[in-house]
């Protein structure tokens, strides 16, 4: 294993040699873009050297292609699928969105299965293959048949489950490496965020065009490609074979996992920030479908075309990417509580841009709808990413040794319950205020209520530790429980070289 200090020292020596070369040659330094690219490559090399290159590749595969690109295409396609194909009300669409994301709430189940229940001697491969197959099947059916709304929800939920199962393995790697390399926890979350943001940017740029050309059902057909890559990942995954596994140990391992999770959750340093994370997400009511119906269908509204909607979402991905870069280079070392104070406050204030747009105040100031919507989407997504990043780093540091993947999945499930509460709460608010496919008179009031609720979690900010993001939070005895770690110690996940796979007949 290469030490981070050695890597950084070598980088400094290379930079000194480059400066000396410039001074001796009398030439001007190269473009800053080349410096940024070189620094990014060095950063990736450092992460690969510290935690193996396969970890970096796996993050790009799952977060970048599966969740970033595939998630962007799925989001835009599903919005138009519900509005134009199934013809549901915006408040109903909010409820259905929460149903589709239920597989993300039960992520600890997937985590426990992949940790303690091998299939045919393998812990990871079968679950990747299973996730890919259900994703391919569900997307193919949705692309070829106009099914009933209930069946459509079942298929969309199955596709969501495939992505969630694939996500659990990467979460386990991130949590495990955050404990073994606490100083790199922020770097790993930045890698995840950058992969997701770049993939989302590409997906959103082409999403509106694809929906316009082939329709939402056609886009579902294209989503079989990211799902198929999960099958490929299950095939090329290099992991040790476990012969003659004693399945009678499964009950014991489930018991130890449950015991370790319950013991950890009872620690004030764990349940207090968990309570804040849930409240912060649940009170940020999601009324996006009301906004979506308004700026695509409402009389007197912007009447954005499908391509325009895709471009707006891509601008949001740029904002999210900027937020990840800003966190990585400037905010990663700030105490959790201080950073969450300003990001939560900014998150509430950024919602006022929606209010300006719906009340058409931007037109009174001479700002066109599209330009104002670009500013709104970029700012809100950047602040949302800045708000989310420290919560992810904090979650990765709350995981006890031996059940990192399962416990991190549990923490993410708590967050997803908060998102579900936000979506259903937003749907209820739209229903109570009678915001429908054709009536948007009270949409401004829904936005105002949402903005006020976004700021309210600041009252619980004392639950978040003031600690340094680069230090451990859990007590040392929790980080290493000898009996539980022995029963549930995760194996190293290594990927077969793609070049080697190509040489073998691809």
MARBA-138247 format. One record per residue (C-alpha): residue in three letters; x, y, z. Coordinates in pm, 1 decimal. Example, Ala and Ser with C-alpha at 12.3 -4.5 7.8 and 13.67 -1.06 7.14 Angstrom:
% residues 2
NODE,ala,1230.0,-450.0,780.0
NODE,ser,1367.0,-106.0,714.0
% end
This chain:
% residues 506
NODE,unk,0.0,0.0,0.0
NODE,unk,139.9,340.0,-97.5
NODE,unk,125.2,601.4,174.9
NODE,unk,-57.4,920.8,93.7
NODE,unk,236.7,1130.5,215.8
NODE,unk,472.2,957.6,-30.6
NODE,unk,230.8,1022.4,-316.4
NODE,unk,192.0,1386.4,-222.8
NODE,unk,569.7,1422.6,-179.9
NODE,unk,629.6,1283.0,-527.3
NODE,unk,367.3,1521.3,-665.6
NODE,unk,546.3,1815.7,-501.5
NODE,unk,878.5,1701.9,-649.2
NODE,unk,721.9,1678.1,-995.1
NODE,unk,575.2,2026.0,-958.8
NODE,unk,915.2,2164.5,-851.0
NODE,unk,1081.8,2003.0,-1151.7
NODE,unk,819.6,2152.7,-1383.0
NODE,unk,872.3,2499.7,-1235.3
NODE,unk,1249.1,2466.1,-1269.4
NODE,unk,1205.6,2356.8,-1629.7
NODE,unk,994.4,2660.7,-1706.7
NODE,unk,1243.0,2893.8,-1542.1
NODE,unk,1537.9,2741.4,-1727.5
NODE,unk,1359.8,2748.3,-2061.3
NODE,unk,1227.5,3096.9,-2007.5
NODE,unk,886.8,2990.9,-2134.4
NODE,unk,547.3,3075.0,-1996.2
NODE,unk,360.0,2823.7,-1782.8
NODE,unk,103.5,2604.8,-1956.6
NODE,unk,-268.9,2677.8,-1958.4
NODE,unk,-446.8,2646.3,-1628.4
NODE,unk,-680.5,2393.2,-1788.2
NODE,unk,-386.5,2156.9,-1836.8
NODE,unk,-285.4,2210.0,-1473.7
NODE,unk,-636.3,2125.8,-1355.4
NODE,unk,-643.3,1813.3,-1572.5
NODE,unk,-301.0,1708.4,-1445.0
NODE,unk,-408.9,1768.4,-1085.1
NODE,unk,-725.4,1563.0,-1139.8
NODE,unk,-524.0,1275.0,-1284.7
NODE,unk,-281.7,1289.9,-993.1
NODE,unk,-576.2,1287.3,-752.7
NODE,unk,-722.1,977.3,-917.0
NODE,unk,-379.9,812.4,-914.7
NODE,unk,-347.4,886.8,-544.7
NODE,unk,-687.8,733.3,-470.3
NODE,unk,-603.7,429.1,-683.8
NODE,unk,-273.1,383.1,-506.7
NODE,unk,-428.0,416.9,-162.3
NODE,unk,-739.4,203.7,-214.1
NODE,unk,-674.9,7.3,-536.5
NODE,unk,-771.2,118.8,-884.0
NODE,unk,-1069.3,-118.0,-890.0
NODE,unk,-1242.1,93.0,-625.3
NODE,unk,-1217.9,402.0,-846.3
NODE,unk,-1345.4,206.9,-1147.4
NODE,unk,-1636.4,61.1,-951.8
NODE,unk,-1744.9,406.5,-833.7
NODE,unk,-1741.7,540.4,-1190.4
NODE,unk,-1929.0,234.7,-1316.3
NODE,unk,-2210.5,244.2,-1062.0
NODE,unk,-2235.5,611.4,-968.0
NODE,unk,-2137.0,762.3,-1301.8
NODE,unk,-2315.5,536.3,-1551.7
NODE,unk,-2578.8,356.4,-1345.7
NODE,unk,-2699.5,634.5,-1118.3
NODE,unk,-2571.3,947.2,-1294.9
NODE,unk,-2641.3,886.8,-1663.4
NODE,unk,-2917.3,631.1,-1610.6
NODE,unk,-3077.1,827.0,-1329.1
NODE,unk,-3091.0,1144.6,-1540.0
NODE,unk,-3255.6,969.3,-1833.6
NODE,unk,-3497.3,789.2,-1600.7
NODE,unk,-3598.7,1108.5,-1420.4
NODE,unk,-3693.3,1306.2,-1730.1
NODE,unk,-3855.4,1005.4,-1897.6
NODE,unk,-4061.7,924.2,-1586.5
NODE,unk,-4182.2,1284.2,-1549.6
NODE,unk,-4320.1,1283.0,-1904.7
NODE,unk,-4436.2,921.8,-1874.7
NODE,unk,-4655.9,1008.9,-1577.0
NODE,unk,-4779.2,1334.3,-1729.7
NODE,unk,-4835.7,1237.9,-2093.7
NODE,unk,-4875.8,858.0,-2096.8
NODE,unk,-5041.7,780.7,-1762.0
NODE,unk,-5196.2,1132.7,-1733.4
NODE,unk,-5186.5,1159.5,-1351.8
NODE,unk,-5223.2,1469.7,-1134.5
NODE,unk,-4907.7,1638.3,-994.7
NODE,unk,-4998.3,1545.7,-635.8
NODE,unk,-5043.2,1181.5,-743.9
NODE,unk,-4711.3,1188.2,-928.0
NODE,unk,-4542.6,1292.3,-602.3
NODE,unk,-4692.4,989.5,-423.4
NODE,unk,-4592.2,751.9,-703.3
NODE,unk,-4239.7,891.7,-701.8
NODE,unk,-4213.0,793.5,-335.5
NODE,unk,-4341.4,441.5,-408.0
NODE,unk,-4085.3,387.3,-682.4
NODE,unk,-3806.8,478.1,-439.4
NODE,unk,-3913.7,233.5,-165.2
NODE,unk,-3632.0,-13.1,-260.3
NODE,unk,-3385.1,249.6,-144.2
NODE,unk,-3547.4,252.0,199.6
NODE,unk,-3486.0,-120.7,251.8
NODE,unk,-3118.8,-102.7,150.6
NODE,unk,-3005.8,-270.9,478.7
NODE,unk,-3177.6,-588.6,358.4
NODE,unk,-2971.2,-587.2,39.0
NODE,unk,-2663.3,-508.6,246.3
NODE,unk,-2719.4,-799.8,484.4
NODE,unk,-2783.4,-1040.8,198.5
NODE,unk,-2467.1,-947.5,10.9
NODE,unk,-2262.1,-952.8,332.3
NODE,unk,-2369.5,-1285.1,485.0
NODE,unk,-2555.3,-1492.4,221.0
NODE,unk,-2327.4,-1606.7,-63.0
NODE,unk,-2485.1,-1764.0,-370.7
NODE,unk,-2295.9,-2055.4,-528.5
NODE,unk,-1988.3,-1952.2,-333.7
NODE,unk,-1987.3,-1583.4,-426.7
NODE,unk,-2100.2,-1284.8,-218.7
NODE,unk,-2105.8,-1007.8,-480.3
NODE,unk,-2131.1,-1146.4,-832.9
NODE,unk,-2480.9,-1298.6,-809.8
NODE,unk,-2630.5,-979.2,-666.8
NODE,unk,-2484.9,-762.6,-941.9
NODE,unk,-2617.6,-1005.5,-1202.1
NODE,unk,-2958.3,-1018.2,-1032.2
NODE,unk,-2974.8,-638.0,-1015.2
NODE,unk,-2889.5,-610.9,-1381.9
NODE,unk,-3142.2,-871.1,-1494.0
NODE,unk,-3439.3,-717.3,-1312.9
NODE,unk,-3339.0,-376.2,-1448.4
NODE,unk,-3316.6,-502.5,-1806.8
NODE,unk,-3646.8,-692.0,-1780.2
NODE,unk,-3846.2,-405.0,-1627.7
NODE,unk,-3716.0,-144.6,-1872.9
NODE,unk,-3780.4,-370.0,-2173.9
NODE,unk,-4144.6,-428.1,-2072.3
NODE,unk,-4202.4,-56.0,-2014.9
NODE,unk,-4049.4,28.7,-2351.3
NODE,unk,-4259.0,-215.6,-2557.4
NODE,unk,-4600.3,-207.5,-2385.4
NODE,unk,-4829.3,66.4,-2257.4
NODE,unk,-4918.0,-107.4,-1932.1
NODE,unk,-5168.9,-22.4,-1660.4
NODE,unk,-5057.8,232.3,-1401.8
NODE,unk,-5027.9,-31.9,-1125.6
NODE,unk,-4806.3,-256.9,-1338.0
NODE,unk,-4603.2,45.2,-1447.6
NODE,unk,-4535.4,129.2,-1082.4
NODE,unk,-4430.4,-231.2,-1015.0
NODE,unk,-4188.7,-228.1,-1307.9
NODE,unk,-4046.1,113.8,-1219.2
NODE,unk,-4000.7,-3.5,-860.8
NODE,unk,-3822.1,-317.6,-983.3
NODE,unk,-3586.9,-104.7,-1191.7
NODE,unk,-3521.8,114.2,-889.8
NODE,unk,-3448.1,-198.0,-683.2
NODE,unk,-3185.3,-305.3,-935.2
NODE,unk,-3002.4,25.2,-901.9
NODE,unk,-3031.0,13.3,-521.1
NODE,unk,-2885.8,-339.1,-498.5
NODE,unk,-2588.2,-240.7,-713.2
NODE,unk,-2543.7,71.4,-501.7
NODE,unk,-2512.2,-123.4,-175.9
NODE,unk,-2182.1,-285.8,-271.2
NODE,unk,-2022.2,48.7,-356.0
NODE,unk,-2155.5,197.7,-33.0
NODE,unk,-1984.6,-85.3,155.6
NODE,unk,-1654.3,-7.2,-14.4
NODE,unk,-1685.0,363.7,64.2
NODE,unk,-1770.5,302.5,429.3
NODE,unk,-1494.3,44.7,476.4
NODE,unk,-1230.7,267.5,317.5
NODE,unk,-1351.8,568.0,517.9
NODE,unk,-1265.7,379.0,836.0
NODE,unk,-930.6,246.6,714.5
NODE,unk,-840.5,583.8,554.4
NODE,unk,-1022.8,849.2,763.0
NODE,unk,-823.5,1132.5,606.1
NODE,unk,-956.6,1031.7,262.1
NODE,unk,-1325.4,1012.2,356.6
NODE,unk,-1399.8,1349.3,197.0
NODE,unk,-1199.7,1253.7,-114.9
NODE,unk,-1405.4,937.7,-158.8
NODE,unk,-1733.6,1123.5,-124.4
NODE,unk,-1604.1,1380.6,-372.2
NODE,unk,-1523.7,1100.8,-618.7
NODE,unk,-1875.4,962.4,-580.2
NODE,unk,-2030.7,1306.1,-618.9
NODE,unk,-1817.0,1401.0,-920.4
NODE,unk,-1892.2,1071.7,-1097.4
NODE,unk,-2263.0,1109.8,-1033.2
NODE,unk,-2266.2,1476.8,-1134.5
NODE,unk,-2073.4,1425.3,-1458.4
NODE,unk,-2289.0,1126.8,-1552.4
NODE,unk,-2601.0,1323.2,-1465.7
NODE,unk,-2481.9,1618.9,-1672.2
NODE,unk,-2437.6,1405.1,-1982.6
NODE,unk,-2769.5,1230.0,-1920.7
NODE,unk,-2969.1,1548.2,-1874.5
NODE,unk,-2815.0,1713.6,-2182.6
NODE,unk,-2944.1,1435.2,-2406.2
NODE,unk,-3258.1,1344.0,-2207.6
NODE,unk,-3489.9,1610.2,-2348.3
NODE,unk,-3378.3,1542.1,-2703.6
NODE,unk,-3430.2,1168.3,-2661.4
NODE,unk,-3774.3,1210.3,-2503.2
NODE,unk,-3872.8,1437.9,-2793.6
NODE,unk,-3741.3,1195.9,-3058.4
NODE,unk,-3839.8,853.9,-2922.7
NODE,unk,-4073.7,936.4,-2632.4
NODE,unk,-4041.6,833.0,-2266.6
NODE,unk,-4108.5,467.2,-2346.9
NODE,unk,-3823.8,468.6,-2596.8
NODE,unk,-3591.6,612.5,-2334.1
NODE,unk,-3683.7,322.8,-2105.1
NODE,unk,-3552.4,93.9,-2378.2
NODE,unk,-3218.3,276.3,-2372.2
NODE,unk,-3200.7,231.3,-1994.1
NODE,unk,-3140.8,-140.3,-2049.3
NODE,unk,-2778.7,-44.6,-2130.0
NODE,unk,-2684.2,77.7,-1776.9
NODE,unk,-2868.1,-223.5,-1633.8
NODE,unk,-2677.7,-452.0,-1869.2
NODE,unk,-2351.6,-303.2,-1745.0
NODE,unk,-2440.2,-425.4,-1397.6
NODE,unk,-2460.8,-778.7,-1540.1
NODE,unk,-2118.5,-724.7,-1697.7
NODE,unk,-1987.0,-599.8,-1364.7
NODE,unk,-2112.1,-919.2,-1200.8
NODE,unk,-1929.4,-1125.2,-1463.5
NODE,unk,-1592.1,-946.4,-1439.9
NODE,unk,-1597.4,-904.8,-1063.2
NODE,unk,-1294.8,-1082.7,-914.7
NODE,unk,-1370.0,-1216.8,-569.2
NODE,unk,-1264.3,-1527.2,-379.8
NODE,unk,-1481.7,-1835.3,-411.2
NODE,unk,-1621.3,-1972.2,-84.6
NODE,unk,-1647.5,-2351.0,-118.2
NODE,unk,-1879.7,-2550.3,106.6
NODE,unk,-2024.7,-2248.0,279.5
NODE,unk,-2211.4,-2342.6,595.5
NODE,unk,-2548.2,-2171.0,559.5
NODE,unk,-2622.4,-2254.7,921.0
NODE,unk,-2395.7,-1959.8,1004.5
NODE,unk,-2633.4,-1716.7,836.5
NODE,unk,-2865.9,-1689.3,1137.0
NODE,unk,-2569.7,-1621.5,1366.0
NODE,unk,-2434.1,-1355.1,1134.6
NODE,unk,-2774.6,-1189.5,1105.2
NODE,unk,-2792.9,-1188.0,1483.8
NODE,unk,-2448.8,-1029.1,1521.4
NODE,unk,-2529.2,-772.1,1252.2
NODE,unk,-2855.4,-675.0,1421.1
NODE,unk,-2688.7,-661.6,1758.5
NODE,unk,-2403.9,-443.5,1630.3
NODE,unk,-2643.5,-205.6,1452.5
NODE,unk,-2868.0,-170.5,1756.8
NODE,unk,-2568.9,-115.6,1986.5
NODE,unk,-2433.7,153.1,1755.1
NODE,unk,-2768.6,327.6,1707.3
NODE,unk,-2806.6,367.8,2084.8
NODE,unk,-2489.6,578.2,2100.7
NODE,unk,-2582.6,950.1,2125.6
NODE,unk,-2304.8,1036.2,1879.4
NODE,unk,-2495.3,828.1,1621.7
NODE,unk,-2868.7,872.0,1677.9
NODE,unk,-2847.6,1248.9,1728.6
NODE,unk,-2704.0,1328.6,1382.5
NODE,unk,-2934.7,1062.0,1232.3
NODE,unk,-3233.8,1247.2,1374.5
NODE,unk,-3108.2,1573.3,1227.1
NODE,unk,-3048.0,1416.2,884.5
NODE,unk,-3399.5,1273.1,871.3
NODE,unk,-3561.9,1598.6,986.1
NODE,unk,-3357.8,1807.0,744.8
NODE,unk,-3473.2,1596.4,449.9
NODE,unk,-3832.8,1537.1,558.4
NODE,unk,-3910.3,1904.9,617.4
NODE,unk,-3771.0,2006.6,278.0
NODE,unk,-4103.0,1927.5,108.8
NODE,unk,-4069.3,1808.3,-249.1
NODE,unk,-4321.7,1987.7,-473.6
NODE,unk,-4121.8,1943.8,-792.4
NODE,unk,-4407.2,1786.0,-988.9
NODE,unk,-4623.8,2089.7,-924.7
NODE,unk,-4345.5,2308.0,-1065.2
NODE,unk,-4288.2,2068.3,-1356.3
NODE,unk,-4653.5,2070.8,-1462.1
NODE,unk,-4661.1,2450.1,-1426.9
NODE,unk,-4365.5,2534.2,-1647.6
NODE,unk,-4459.5,2281.4,-1915.5
NODE,unk,-4843.0,2312.0,-1934.7
NODE,unk,-4976.0,2617.8,-1749.2
NODE,unk,-5135.7,2903.2,-1940.8
NODE,unk,-4929.7,3210.9,-1874.7
NODE,unk,-4636.3,2994.5,-1772.7
NODE,unk,-4303.9,2948.3,-1953.1
NODE,unk,-4434.0,2649.1,-2156.8
NODE,unk,-4086.9,2495.0,-2180.0
NODE,unk,-4033.9,2230.3,-2449.9
NODE,unk,-3892.1,1883.4,-2376.3
NODE,unk,-3546.6,1982.2,-2499.4
NODE,unk,-3553.5,2290.5,-2277.9
NODE,unk,-3644.1,2082.5,-1972.3
NODE,unk,-3350.6,1850.8,-2040.2
NODE,unk,-3115.1,2145.5,-2076.8
NODE,unk,-3240.7,2295.1,-1750.5
NODE,unk,-3174.5,1968.3,-1569.8
NODE,unk,-2827.0,1958.0,-1724.8
NODE,unk,-2763.6,2306.7,-1588.7
NODE,unk,-2866.9,2168.2,-1251.8
NODE,unk,-2603.6,1895.9,-1291.6
NODE,unk,-2344.3,2164.4,-1363.0
NODE,unk,-2450.2,2335.4,-1040.3
NODE,unk,-2424.2,2004.3,-855.7
NODE,unk,-2079.0,1948.2,-1001.8
NODE,unk,-1970.7,2297.9,-898.0
NODE,unk,-2099.5,2226.0,-549.4
NODE,unk,-1893.5,1905.1,-530.7
NODE,unk,-1580.9,2087.9,-653.5
NODE,unk,-1636.2,2373.7,-411.4
NODE,unk,-1673.4,2129.3,-123.0
NODE,unk,-1363.4,1932.4,-227.6
NODE,unk,-1133.7,2232.5,-262.8
NODE,unk,-1264.1,2479.8,-4.3
NODE,unk,-1514.7,2337.9,245.7
NODE,unk,-1417.8,1976.4,315.9
NODE,unk,-1222.4,2061.2,631.6
NODE,unk,-1489.4,2283.6,788.7
NODE,unk,-1666.2,2151.0,1101.9
NODE,unk,-1992.7,1972.8,1027.9
NODE,unk,-2215.6,2202.2,1231.5
NODE,unk,-2079.0,2528.4,1091.7
NODE,unk,-2106.8,2410.4,731.6
NODE,unk,-2459.2,2271.0,774.6
NODE,unk,-2573.9,2598.5,929.9
NODE,unk,-2491.5,2802.7,621.6
NODE,unk,-2592.7,2540.5,365.8
NODE,unk,-2933.3,2480.4,527.8
NODE,unk,-2998.1,2854.1,548.0
NODE,unk,-2889.9,2903.4,186.6
NODE,unk,-3107.1,2609.2,81.3
NODE,unk,-3415.5,2778.6,222.6
NODE,unk,-3332.7,3114.2,67.0
NODE,unk,-3263.2,2960.6,-275.5
NODE,unk,-3624.4,2839.8,-285.0
NODE,unk,-3734.9,3201.1,-314.3
NODE,unk,-3618.8,3193.1,-676.3
NODE,unk,-3907.6,2952.5,-752.4
NODE,unk,-4144.6,3201.9,-592.6
NODE,unk,-4013.2,3482.6,-812.2
NODE,unk,-4062.0,3266.0,-1121.4
NODE,unk,-4416.0,3152.8,-1038.8
NODE,unk,-4528.8,3506.1,-948.3
NODE,unk,-4371.6,3622.4,-1278.5
NODE,unk,-4164.4,3884.0,-1095.3
NODE,unk,-3869.7,3802.8,-1318.8
NODE,unk,-4060.6,3942.6,-1616.9
NODE,unk,-4123.5,4267.8,-1430.5
NODE,unk,-3746.6,4303.7,-1395.6
NODE,unk,-3696.2,4217.7,-1762.6
NODE,unk,-3540.0,3874.2,-1701.4
NODE,unk,-3658.0,3608.9,-1953.7
NODE,unk,-3806.8,3287.6,-1814.1
NODE,unk,-3536.9,3059.4,-1951.5
NODE,unk,-3247.8,3269.4,-1823.2
NODE,unk,-3406.6,3299.4,-1479.7
NODE,unk,-3484.4,2925.6,-1469.3
NODE,unk,-3119.9,2851.4,-1551.9
NODE,unk,-3005.3,3062.6,-1256.9
NODE,unk,-3266.5,2900.7,-1031.4
NODE,unk,-3175.7,2543.3,-1124.4
NODE,unk,-2799.4,2596.5,-1104.8
NODE,unk,-2810.4,2773.2,-768.0
NODE,unk,-3054.7,2531.3,-605.2
NODE,unk,-2865.0,2220.1,-717.7
NODE,unk,-2527.3,2360.6,-613.9
NODE,unk,-2655.7,2446.2,-266.2
NODE,unk,-2834.7,2112.1,-240.5
NODE,unk,-2508.2,1931.3,-317.5
NODE,unk,-2318.2,2141.1,-63.3
NODE,unk,-2584.2,2052.8,193.8
NODE,unk,-2568.2,1682.5,108.2
NODE,unk,-2189.7,1631.0,100.2
NODE,unk,-2114.7,1683.0,472.8
NODE,unk,-2409.3,1456.9,559.8
NODE,unk,-2256.3,1179.3,347.2
NODE,unk,-1914.6,1223.1,506.6
NODE,unk,-2075.3,1223.0,850.5
NODE,unk,-2270.6,905.0,768.5
NODE,unk,-1957.5,722.6,651.3
NODE,unk,-1789.7,799.0,985.4
NODE,unk,-2076.4,654.7,1191.4
NODE,unk,-2026.8,296.6,1065.7
NODE,unk,-1882.0,32.4,1304.5
NODE,unk,-1614.8,-207.6,1180.5
NODE,unk,-1735.5,-539.8,1041.1
NODE,unk,-2078.0,-421.8,920.3
NODE,unk,-1974.7,-106.2,736.7
NODE,unk,-2182.0,-179.2,428.4
NODE,unk,-2495.4,-280.6,615.5
NODE,unk,-2482.5,6.6,862.6
NODE,unk,-2407.2,263.7,593.0
NODE,unk,-2706.3,124.0,402.7
NODE,unk,-2912.3,167.7,721.0
NODE,unk,-2807.1,531.9,747.4
NODE,unk,-2886.5,590.2,381.1
NODE,unk,-3224.4,424.7,439.0
NODE,unk,-3295.1,676.9,713.3
NODE,unk,-3213.5,949.3,462.4
NODE,unk,-3435.8,785.6,201.3
NODE,unk,-3723.0,766.9,450.8
NODE,unk,-3672.3,1141.2,489.5
NODE,unk,-3689.7,1183.3,111.0
NODE,unk,-4003.4,966.9,99.8
NODE,unk,-4161.5,1179.9,372.7
NODE,unk,-4062.1,1489.1,175.3
NODE,unk,-4218.8,1357.6,-145.6
NODE,unk,-4543.9,1242.8,15.8
NODE,unk,-4563.4,1556.6,227.9
NODE,unk,-4520.1,1766.4,-85.0
NODE,unk,-4791.3,1567.4,-262.5
NODE,unk,-5026.9,1620.0,31.1
NODE,unk,-4951.9,1992.7,30.6
NODE,unk,-5025.8,2019.0,-343.0
NODE,unk,-5351.5,1826.6,-290.6
NODE,unk,-5463.6,2046.3,1.3
NODE,unk,-5390.0,2362.3,-195.2
NODE,unk,-5574.7,2220.8,-500.0
NODE,unk,-5278.0,2237.0,-736.9
NODE,unk,-5379.7,2017.9,-1033.6
NODE,unk,-5286.5,1968.1,-1400.3
NODE,unk,-5475.5,2285.3,-1491.8
NODE,unk,-5502.3,2489.0,-1169.2
NODE,unk,-5191.5,2658.8,-1031.5
NODE,unk,-5334.9,2957.5,-844.5
NODE,unk,-5203.2,2835.6,-507.3
NODE,unk,-4867.1,2706.2,-628.4
NODE,unk,-4695.0,3018.2,-494.5
NODE,unk,-4831.1,2942.6,-145.9
NODE,unk,-4697.4,2585.4,-162.4
NODE,unk,-4353.6,2724.2,-250.9
NODE,unk,-4363.1,2972.4,36.2
NODE,unk,-4459.4,2702.1,289.6
NODE,unk,-4184.0,2476.8,156.8
NODE,unk,-3922.5,2752.2,191.2
NODE,unk,-4017.4,2820.5,553.1
NODE,unk,-4001.4,2450.6,639.4
NODE,unk,-3658.6,2423.7,476.7
NODE,unk,-3512.5,2661.2,734.6
NODE,unk,-3685.1,2502.9,1037.2
NODE,unk,-3429.4,2215.8,1083.1
NODE,unk,-3180.0,2476.7,1204.3
NODE,unk,-3352.2,2445.5,1542.2
NODE,unk,-3206.8,2091.7,1568.6
NODE,unk,-2857.6,2175.4,1451.2
NODE,unk,-2722.3,2115.8,1802.6
NODE,unk,-2765.2,1741.8,1733.8
NODE,unk,-2478.8,1751.6,1482.7
NODE,unk,-2123.9,1719.9,1622.9
NODE,unk,-1881.0,2004.8,1583.2
NODE,unk,-1605.3,1755.1,1509.0
NODE,unk,-1332.4,1772.3,1248.9
NODE,unk,-1444.2,1586.3,931.8
NODE,unk,-1099.0,1422.5,911.6
NODE,unk,-1119.5,1256.1,1254.2
NODE,unk,-1316.4,956.6,1380.8
NODE,unk,-1647.0,1009.9,1562.2
NODE,unk,-1730.5,668.2,1706.0
NODE,unk,-1563.2,542.0,2025.3
NODE,unk,-1270.2,310.0,1959.6
NODE,unk,-1445.3,11.7,2117.4
NODE,unk,-1731.8,44.4,1868.9
NODE,unk,-1501.5,75.7,1568.7
NODE,unk,-1353.5,-264.2,1638.3
NODE,unk,-1573.7,-522.0,1806.8
NODE,unk,-1362.0,-838.3,1797.2
NODE,unk,-1643.3,-1090.6,1797.2
NODE,unk,-1862.0,-910.1,1545.6
NODE,unk,-1573.8,-822.8,1315.7
NODE,unk,-1469.9,-1188.8,1312.0
NODE,unk,-1821.2,-1295.5,1218.7
NODE,unk,-1884.2,-1027.4,958.3
NODE,unk,-1545.8,-916.7,825.6
NODE,unk,-1604.3,-806.2,464.7
NODE,unk,-1388.6,-936.4,186.2
NODE,unk,-1184.5,-712.8,-39.5
NODE,unk,-1371.1,-634.3,-358.9
NODE,unk,-1144.6,-635.9,-661.9
NODE,unk,-1238.8,-603.8,-1026.1
NODE,unk,-1082.7,-797.7,-1310.7
NODE,unk,-898.6,-569.0,-1548.9
NODE,unk,-1116.0,-459.1,-1838.9
NODE,unk,-810.6,-483.2,-2063.7
NODE,unk,-763.6,-842.4,-1952.7
NODE,unk,-1129.7,-913.8,-2024.9
NODE,unk,-1086.8,-773.1,-2372.9
NODE,unk,-780.6,-985.6,-2433.9
NODE,unk,-972.4,-1296.9,-2331.5
NODE,unk,-1220.9,-1272.3,-2614.9
NODE,unk,-1434.6,-962.9,-2588.3
% end
